Amino acid sequence: MNKFLMKIVVLLISFFCFLSKVYAAEILQVSSSSVLLIGDHNRTYTVKIACTEVSPDLEERSIIWLRKQLPRHTKVNLKPKGSEDGVLIAKVIPFKSNIDIAEEFINEGLATNKC
């Protein structure tokens, strides 16, 4: 396919995606200090927060903090980084702050950066 036709195809796909209704992912549950249950209208995903590691003694405090930062139905963007045993590993970015939750988690001293 030549470059001109490829550009037209990309523009058409972008146009139709823009017109279609998009459902944002939202927090359904904070399962642990690093695992979230996320839904996107008709599916649910188990998502592990990328680049964080929480020590066992900070587990309870971390869960409380995450639940305050990511209450149920918080809209989030996911930036996948991989998967492990069927669990999506992703950066989780709330719409309201547009800041990676892992960065805030690490800055609070509740997790260490493992990336």
WOBELHU-V383391 format. One record per residue. N is the residue number from 1. SS is DSSP state (helix for helix, strand for strand, loop for the rest). OMEGA is omega as a letter, one per 30 degrees, with the letter a starting at -180 (999 if undefined). Layout:
BEGIN
<<N;SS;OMEGA> <N;SS;OMEGA>>
END
This chain:
BEGIN
<<1;loop;a> <2;loop;a> <3;helix;a> <4;helix;l> <5;helix;l> <6;helix;l> <7;helix;l> <8;helix;l> <9;helix;l> <10;helix;l> <11;helix;l> <12;helix;l> <13;helix;l> <14;helix;l> <15;helix;a> <16;helix;l> <17;helix;l> <18;helix;a> <19;helix;a> <20;loop;l> <21;loop;a> <22;loop;l> <23;loop;a> <24;loop;l> <25;strand;l> <26;strand;l> <27;strand;l> <28;strand;a> <29;strand;l> <30;strand;a> <31;loop;l> <32;loop;a> <33;loop;l> <34;loop;a> <35;strand;a> <36;strand;l> <37;strand;a> <38;strand;l> <39;strand;l> <40;loop;l> <41;loop;a> <42;loop;l> <43;loop;l> <44;strand;a> <45;strand;l> <46;strand;a> <47;strand;l> <48;strand;a> <49;strand;a> <50;loop;l> <51;loop;l> <52;strand;l> <53;strand;a> <54;loop;l> <55;loop;a> <56;helix;a> <57;helix;l> <58;helix;a> <59;helix;a> <60;helix;l> <61;helix;a> <62;helix;l> <63;helix;l> <64;helix;a> <65;helix;l> <66;helix;l> <67;helix;l> <68;helix;a> <69;helix;a> <70;loop;l> <71;loop;l> <72;loop;l> <73;loop;l> <74;loop;l> <75;strand;a> <76;strand;l> <77;strand;l> <78;strand;l> <79;strand;a> <80;strand;l> <81;strand;a> <82;strand;l> <83;strand;a> <84;strand;a> <85;loop;l> <86;loop;l> <87;strand;l> <88;strand;l> <89;strand;a> <90;strand;l> <91;strand;a> <92;strand;a> <93;strand;l> <94;strand;l> <95;loop;a> <96;loop;a> <97;loop;a> <98;loop;l> <99;loop;l> <100;strand;a> <101;helix;l> <102;helix;l> <103;helix;l> <104;helix;a> <105;helix;a> <106;helix;l> <107;helix;l> <108;loop;a> <109;loop;a> <110;loop;a> <111;loop;l> <112;strand;a> <113;strand;l> <114;loop;l> <115;loop;999>>
END
